[in-house]
Amino acid sequence: MELKIELKSLEWWFWFITLIALVVGLAGKNEGFYLVIIISIIQFFYFTAKRGFPAFPTQVRFVYGIFTIIALFDPTRLFYWALLIGTVMVTLFNTCFIARILIYMPWNKNERLS
């Protein structure tokens, strides 16, 4: 895997700040988790305005945002640990498990199903 840090990309900074907020939350400051949710909402609206709701990057942000809200109700914090691993992968290596799953959804297929 190749390290892909894009300091000039606003999208990369969204993920980096989310990563820091997740670490803060997992270190015991619940405010970090609330910041993750706020950043996720901002990202969703940013990508909706930039590319529209059906756009693939918007779908990824939507699912991530839903996961951050679901994670609030997980008393074990395991869901946040999973989000942390995924966010590290996006921030450092530009690869995303959510995107890999969404690409196989029927509405993201360019070809007609037979």
MDTraj code that builds the backbone (N, CA, C; nanometers):
import mdtraj as md
import numpy as np

residues = "MET GLU LEU LYS ILE GLU LEU LYS SER LEU GLU TRP TRP PHE TRP PHE ILE THR LEU ILE ALA LEU VAL VAL GLY LEU ALA GLY LYS ASN GLU GLY PHE TYR LEU VAL ILE ILE ILE SER ILE ILE GLN PHE PHE TYR PHE THR ALA LYS ARG GLY PHE PRO ALA PHE PRO THR GLN VAL ARG PHE VAL TYR GLY ILE PHE THR ILE ILE ALA LEU PHE ASP PRO THR ARG LEU PHE TYR TRP ALA LEU LEU ILE GLY THR VAL MET VAL THR LEU PHE ASN THR CYS PHE ILE ALA ARG ILE LEU ILE TYR MET PRO TRP ASN LYS ASN GLU ARG LEU SER".split()
xyz = np.array([
    [0.0835, -0.1178, 0.0000],
    [0.0000, 0.0000, 0.0000],
    [0.0883, 0.1245, 0.0000],
    [0.0483, 0.2184, -0.0783],
    [0.1250, 0.3407, -0.0919],
    [0.0601, 0.4535, -0.0118],
    [0.1417, 0.5260, 0.0620],
    [0.0946, 0.6392, 0.1407],
    [0.0483, 0.7505, 0.0466],
    [-0.0731, 0.8032, 0.0686],
    [-0.1289, 0.9073, -0.0188],
    [-0.1853, 1.0205, 0.0660],
    [-0.0993, 1.1113, 0.1053],
    [-0.1406, 1.2274, 0.1836],
    [-0.1485, 1.3463, 0.0881],
    [-0.2680, 1.4055, 0.0789],
    [-0.2926, 1.5134, -0.0166],
    [-0.3245, 1.6429, 0.0588],
    [-0.2225, 1.7117, 0.1042],
    [-0.2408, 1.8308, 0.1868],
    [-0.3159, 1.9431, 0.1160],
    [-0.3157, 1.9437, -0.0152],
    [-0.3831, 2.0505, -0.0899],
    [-0.5304, 2.0210, -0.1155],
    [-0.5767, 1.9050, -0.0731],
    [-0.7141, 1.8631, -0.0989],
    [-0.8030, 1.8913, 0.0221],
    [-0.9109, 1.9649, -0.0004],
    [-1.0070, 1.9912, 0.1064],
    [-1.0701, 1.8607, 0.1552],
    [-1.0933, 1.7702, 0.0635],
    [-1.1503, 1.6410, 0.1001],
    [-1.0591, 1.5657, 0.1966],
    [-0.9278, 1.5698, 0.1700],
    [-0.8334, 1.5045, 0.2596],
    [-0.8405, 1.5692, 0.3973],
    [-0.8502, 1.6997, 0.4072],
    [-0.8565, 1.7678, 0.5365],
    [-0.9831, 1.7316, 0.6130],
    [-1.0949, 1.7143, 0.5417],
    [-1.2167, 1.6663, 0.6078],
    [-1.1888, 1.5347, 0.6799],
    [-1.1261, 1.4396, 0.6089],
    [-1.0978, 1.3091, 0.6674],
    [-0.9954, 1.3187, 0.7795],
    [-0.8951, 1.4032, 0.7621],
    [-0.7920, 1.4169, 0.8658],
    [-0.8511, 1.4718, 0.9958],
    [-0.9342, 1.5741, 0.9845],
    [-0.9977, 1.6313, 1.1041],
    [-1.0914, 1.5283, 1.1678],
    [-1.1616, 1.4520, 1.0856],
    [-1.2468, 1.3447, 1.1366],
    [-1.1632, 1.2421, 1.2121],
    [-1.0485, 1.2078, 1.1574],
    [-0.9586, 1.1123, 1.2220],
    [-0.9142, 1.1626, 1.3590],
    [-0.8738, 1.2878, 1.3668],
    [-0.8308, 1.3465, 1.4949],
    [-0.9470, 1.3455, 1.5940],
    [-1.0663, 1.3821, 1.5482],
    [-1.1836, 1.3843, 1.6364],
    [-1.2169, 1.2439, 1.6868],
    [-1.2036, 1.1427, 1.6018],
    [-1.2270, 1.0049, 1.6455],
    [-1.1276, 0.9634, 1.7535],
    [-1.0024, 0.9981, 1.7336],
    [-0.8994, 0.9654, 1.8330],
    [-0.9307, 1.0337, 1.9653],
    [-0.9707, 1.1602, 1.9595],
    [-1.0074, 1.2345, 2.0814],
    [-1.1256, 1.1663, 2.1503],
    [-1.2260, 1.1270, 2.0732],
    [-1.3419, 1.0592, 2.1303],
    [-1.3049, 0.9269, 2.1948],
    [-1.2235, 0.8489, 2.1264],
    [-1.1833, 0.7196, 2.1813],
    [-1.0881, 0.7335, 2.3004],
    [-1.0257, 0.8504, 2.3119],
    [-0.9388, 0.8767, 2.4277],
    [-1.0195, 0.9169, 2.5508],
    [-1.1518, 0.9291, 2.5351],
    [-1.2357, 0.9566, 2.6508],
    [-1.3125, 1.0867, 2.6482],
    [-1.2910, 1.1672, 2.5489],
    [-1.3635, 1.2940, 2.5363],
    [-1.4789, 1.2751, 2.4386],
    [-1.6007, 1.2608, 2.4909],
    [-1.7168, 1.2370, 2.4047],
    [-1.7416, 1.3494, 2.3049],
    [-1.6907, 1.4676, 2.3318],
    [-1.7058, 1.5791, 2.2381],
    [-1.6443, 1.5449, 2.1026],
    [-1.5411, 1.4611, 2.1035],
    [-1.4789, 1.4188, 1.9784],
    [-1.5772, 1.3464, 1.8886],
    [-1.6616, 1.2623, 1.9478],
    [-1.7619, 1.1896, 1.8694],
    [-1.8659, 1.2849, 1.8102],
    [-1.9034, 1.3863, 1.8878],
    [-1.9991, 1.4848, 1.8357],
    [-1.9373, 1.5633, 1.7206],
    [-1.8082, 1.5930, 1.7323],
    [-1.7393, 1.6626, 1.6233],
    [-1.7342, 1.5750, 1.4983],
    [-1.7145, 1.4446, 1.5154],
    [-1.7150, 1.3527, 1.4012],
    [-1.8493, 1.3597, 1.3291],
    [-1.9576, 1.3608, 1.4042],
    [-2.0909, 1.3687, 1.3440],
    [-2.1085, 1.5014, 1.2711],
    [-2.0665, 1.6101, 1.3331],
    [-2.0791, 1.7425, 1.2697],
    [-1.9986, 1.7484, 1.1407],
    [-1.8755, 1.6989, 1.1435],
    [-1.7925, 1.6995, 1.0230],
    [-1.8551, 1.6121, 0.9150],
    [-1.9123, 1.4992, 0.9543],
    [-1.9767, 1.4109, 0.8578],
    [-2.0957, 1.4795, 0.7912],
    [-2.1723, 1.5524, 0.8694],
    [-2.2869, 1.6264, 0.8142],
    [-2.2383, 1.7359, 0.7191],
    [-2.1336, 1.8066, 0.7597],
    [-2.0768, 1.9119, 0.6736],
    [-2.0275, 1.8510, 0.5426],
    [-1.9549, 1.7388, 0.5530],
    [-1.9059, 1.6727, 0.4313],
    [-2.0217, 1.6323, 0.3408],
    [-2.1256, 1.5759, 0.3989],
    [-2.2405, 1.5333, 0.3189],
    [-2.3006, 1.6511, 0.2429],
    [-2.3250, 1.7620, 0.3129],
    [-2.3838, 1.8780, 0.2453],
    [-2.2882, 1.9400, 0.1444],
    [-2.1597, 1.9401, 0.1745],
    [-2.0593, 1.9917, 0.0814],
    [-2.0620, 1.9109, -0.0484],
    [-2.0611, 1.7782, -0.0366],
    [-2.0603, 1.6945, -0.1561],
    [-2.1947, 1.6947, -0.2273],
    [-2.3040, 1.7092, -0.1532],
    [-2.4348, 1.7198, -0.2169],
    [-2.4406, 1.8465, -0.3019],
    [-2.3903, 1.9580, -0.2476],
    [-2.3905, 2.0838, -0.3226],
    [-2.2942, 2.0784, -0.4410],
    [-2.1819, 2.0103, -0.4227],
    [-2.0784, 2.0063, -0.5258],
    [-2.1123, 1.9088, -0.6390],
    [-2.1656, 1.7905, -0.6037],
    [-2.1841, 1.6857, -0.7044],
    [-2.3251, 1.6295, -0.7123],
    [-2.4107, 1.6643, -0.6169],
    [-2.5464, 1.6106, -0.6158],
    [-2.5572, 1.4873, -0.5280],
    [-2.6806, 1.4562, -0.4868],
    [-2.7000, 1.3441, -0.3949],
    [-2.6649, 1.2085, -0.4552],
    [-2.7010, 1.1816, -0.5809],
    [-2.6703, 1.0471, -0.6322],
    [-2.5218, 1.0235, -0.6601],
    [-2.4393, 1.1269, -0.6532],
    [-2.2966, 1.1105, -0.6825],
    [-2.2331, 1.0134, -0.5837],
    [-2.1410, 0.9340, -0.6330],
    [-2.0783, 0.8313, -0.5518],
    [-2.0085, 0.8865, -0.4269],
    [-1.9281, 0.9939, -0.4352],
    [-1.8653, 1.0474, -0.3142],
    [-1.9675, 1.0941, -0.2099],
    [-2.0808, 1.1426, -0.2551],
    [-2.1866, 1.1845, -0.1633],
    [-2.2459, 1.0636, -0.0923],
    [-2.2644, 0.9551, -0.1653],
    [-2.3160, 0.8324, -0.1046],
    [-2.2234, 0.7825, 0.0057],
    [-2.0935, 0.7873, -0.0189],
    [-1.9960, 0.7424, 0.0814],
    [-2.0084, 0.8270, 0.2073],
    [-2.0177, 0.9590, 0.1909],
    [-2.0297, 1.0485, 0.3077],
    [-2.1614, 1.0261, 0.3808],
    [-2.2673, 0.9969, 0.3067],
    [-2.3969, 0.9716, 0.3679],
    [-2.3901, 0.8465, 0.4568],
    [-2.3369, 0.7382, 0.4031],
    [-2.3259, 0.6136, 0.4793],
    [-2.2348, 0.6327, 0.6001],
    [-2.1219, 0.6997, 0.5810],
    [-2.0304, 0.7252, 0.6926],
    [-2.1015, 0.8057, 0.8020],
    [-2.1763, 0.9067, 0.7623],
    [-2.2501, 0.9880, 0.8593],
    [-2.3518, 0.9058, 0.9365],
    [-2.4236, 0.8192, 0.8680],
    [-2.5198, 0.7306, 0.9346],
    [-2.4462, 0.6398, 1.0337],
    [-2.3323, 0.5861, 0.9916],
    [-2.2544, 0.4998, 1.0816],
    [-2.2085, 0.5750, 1.2063],
    [-2.1720, 0.7019, 1.1919],
    [-2.1274, 0.7777, 1.3098],
    [-2.2413, 0.7987, 1.4084],
    [-2.3615, 0.8155, 1.3575],
    [-2.4776, 0.8320, 1.4460],
    [-2.5123, 0.6990, 1.5138],
    [-2.5085, 0.5904, 1.4370],
    [-2.5329, 0.4580, 1.4949],
    [-2.4295, 0.4279, 1.6036],
    [-2.3061, 0.4656, 1.5804],
    [-2.1980, 0.4370, 1.6752],
    [-2.2210, 0.5027, 1.8116],
    [-2.2954, 0.6124, 1.8150],
    [-2.3258, 0.6769, 1.9433],
    [-2.3987, 0.5835, 2.0389],
    [-2.4739, 0.4900, 1.9844],
    [-2.5562, 0.4014, 2.0666],
    [-2.4870, 0.2687, 2.0987],
    [-2.3608, 0.2556, 2.0604],
    [-2.2839, 0.1346, 2.0884],
    [-2.2045, 0.1547, 2.2172],
    [-2.2470, 0.0942, 2.3274],
    [-2.1774, 0.1158, 2.4546],
    [-2.0359, 0.0583, 2.4571],
    [-2.0056, -0.0353, 2.3687],
    [-1.8718, -0.0953, 2.3666],
    [-1.7703, -0.0104, 2.2898],
    [-1.8202, 0.0833, 2.2117],
    [-1.7365, 0.1693, 2.1261],
    [-1.6672, 0.0916, 2.0143],
    [-1.7034, -0.0336, 1.9926],
    [-1.6428, -0.1133, 1.8859],
    [-1.6713, -0.0538, 1.7482],
    [-1.7892, 0.0025, 1.7333],
    [-1.8248, 0.0634, 1.6054],
    [-1.7321, 0.1824, 1.5760],
    [-1.7005, 0.2600, 1.6791],
    [-1.6073, 0.3717, 1.6591],
    [-1.4673, 0.3218, 1.6256],
    [-1.4255, 0.2098, 1.6841],
    [-1.2946, 0.1540, 1.6499],
    [-1.2921, 0.1117, 1.5036],
    [-1.4019, 0.0533, 1.4562],
    [-1.4094, 0.0157, 1.3149],
    [-1.4042, 0.1406, 1.2256],
    [-1.4774, 0.2457, 1.2661],
    [-1.4721, 0.3719, 1.1908],
    [-1.3319, 0.4310, 1.1928],
    [-1.2618, 0.4178, 1.3051],
    [-1.1248, 0.4682, 1.3145],
    [-1.0345, 0.3978, 1.2131],
    [-1.0453, 0.2662, 1.2057],
    [-0.9623, 0.1918, 1.1104],
    [-0.9940, 0.2361, 0.9677],
    [-1.1228, 0.2492, 0.9362],
    [-1.1612, 0.2943, 0.8026],
    [-1.1149, 0.4356, 0.7720],
    [-1.1228, 0.5223, 0.8710],
    [-1.0813, 0.6616, 0.8503],
    [-0.9301, 0.6719, 0.8333],
    [-0.8551, 0.5900, 0.9049],
    [-0.7094, 0.5854, 0.8851],
    [-0.6797, 0.5418, 0.7419],
    [-0.7517, 0.4403, 0.6940],
    [-0.7291, 0.3923, 0.5580],
    [-0.7588, 0.5000, 0.4535],
    [-0.8677, 0.5745, 0.4743],
    [-0.9026, 0.6816, 0.3799],
    [-0.7997, 0.7940, 0.3873],
    [-0.7630, 0.8333, 0.5078],
    [-0.6745, 0.9482, 0.5263],
    [-0.5330, 0.9199, 0.4779],
    [-0.4816, 0.8033, 0.5077],
    [-0.3416, 0.7754, 0.4752],
    [-0.3214, 0.7026, 0.3426],
    [-0.4186, 0.6203, 0.3016],
    [-0.3982, 0.5372, 0.1833],
    [-0.5023, 0.5579, 0.0736],
    [-0.5978, 0.6481, 0.0965],
    [-0.7014, 0.6805, -0.0017],
    [-0.7766, 0.5555, -0.0489],
    [-0.8061, 0.4667, 0.0446],
    [-0.8873, 0.3500, 0.0142],
    [-0.9984, 0.3408, 0.1182],
    [-1.1179, 0.3029, 0.0748],
    [-1.2336, 0.3110, 0.1630],
    [-1.3195, 0.1853, 0.1496],
    [-1.3425, 0.1182, 0.2617],
    [-1.4241, -0.0029, 0.2630],
    [-1.5690, 0.0285, 0.2249],
    [-1.6214, 0.1395, 0.2740],
    [-1.7595, 0.1777, 0.2399],
    [-1.7730, 0.1949, 0.0883],
    [-1.6754, 0.2613, 0.0271],
    [-1.6784, 0.2819, -0.1181],
    [-1.6707, 0.1485, -0.1916],
    [-1.5901, 0.0585, -0.1403],
    [-1.5769, -0.0731, -0.2049],
    [-1.7078, -0.1509, -0.2014],
    [-1.7844, -0.1345, -0.0968],
    [-1.9145, -0.2014, -0.0886],
    [-2.0174, -0.1295, -0.1756],
    [-2.0208, 0.0036, -0.1675],
    [-2.1209, 0.0804, -0.2433],
    [-2.1067, 0.0646, -0.3944],
    [-1.9865, 0.0427, -0.4407],
    [-1.9656, 0.0318, -0.5851],
    [-2.0433, -0.0870, -0.6444],
    [-2.0735, -0.1865, -0.5593],
    [-2.1461, -0.3046, -0.6064],
    [-2.2982, -0.2920, -0.5943],
    [-2.3441, -0.1819, -0.5414],
    [-2.4885, -0.1631, -0.5286],
    [-2.5498, -0.1421, -0.6674],
    [-2.6724, -0.1906, -0.6878],
    [-2.7330, -0.1849, -0.8214],
    [-2.7456, -0.0439, -0.8785],
    [-2.7686, 0.0549, -0.7933],
    [-2.7856, 0.1909, -0.8453],
    [-2.6529, 0.2524, -0.8900],
    [-2.5421, 0.1874, -0.8598],
    [-2.4109, 0.2364, -0.9041],
    [-2.3577, 0.1601, -1.0239],
    [-2.4400, 0.0765, -1.0809],
    [-2.3996, 0.0021, -1.2000],
    [-2.4335, 0.0830, -1.3245],
    [-2.3393, 0.0924, -1.4160],
    [-2.3633, 0.1634, -1.5417],
    [-2.4293, 0.0731, -1.6454],
    [-2.4154, -0.0587, -1.6270],
    [-2.4713, -0.1521, -1.7232],
    [-2.6072, -0.2015, -1.6751],
    [-2.6911, -0.2364, -1.7717],
    [-2.8220, -0.2916, -1.7384],
    [-2.8040, -0.4349, -1.6895],
    [-2.8818, -0.4695, -1.5903],
    [-2.8770, -0.6076, -1.5418],
    [-2.9533, -0.6970, -1.6373],
    [-2.9013, -0.8161, -1.6647],
    [-2.9710, -0.9075, -1.7579],
    [-3.0562, -1.0080, -1.6843],
])
top = md.Topology()
chain = top.add_chain()
for i, resn in enumerate(residues, 1):
    res = top.add_residue(resn, chain, resSeq=i)
    for name in ("N", "CA", "C"):
        top.add_atom(name, md.element.get_by_symbol(name[0]), res)
traj = md.Trajectory(xyz[None], top)
